[in-house]
Amino acid sequence: MGSDSSASSASRKRKLAWLVLLLATTGALAMVVAPVIIIFPFRAQTPDGLRLALTLRQWSPIAAPAASILVVFLMVVLWRGSRWWRKTLLVLAFILTLPPVWFARQNHFEWMFNPLPNPSYASVGEADFIDNTDYVMAVEMNGDAAAYPIRQLAYHHVVHDSVGGVPIVVTY
């Protein structure tokens, strides 16, 4: 009867290890994918969603490698006695943790929100691409003024400019 309970205990431990492996792999992926989904251009964003995305972004450089190391540890624990298809799942779980480790060290938000590369400026009379109903963000400094169409800022999010001799960054 003792061997039955020890076999049952070992089986429970293996199942728990598989569950932790699944959670670690999923967590590593979610840590870098969730902020991209939350902070996607042209999508409504809530303060709580942004807070979550930025928190995940802040912790992902530590958590994603930790999850990958945990997956390697669990691979070693689960490898012996596993069938070929389970070994394949173990390797797949490890492979799925590698992109989050790399992406956690990248600023992929810059890839989504490229600054306007070559902004061109027009006087009010020449700005025929702006309708009277369009919203603009206006800046006035030292007697100089500039207006930035929200339509363009909504995509690029960042414009580097100089107004009144003062370098500025306009963002929306």
Beta strands, then each sheet from edge to edge (+ up, - down):
strand 1: 136-141
strand 2: 144-149
strand 3: 158-163
strand 4: 166-171
sheet 1: 1+ 2-
sheet 2: 3+ 4-
end
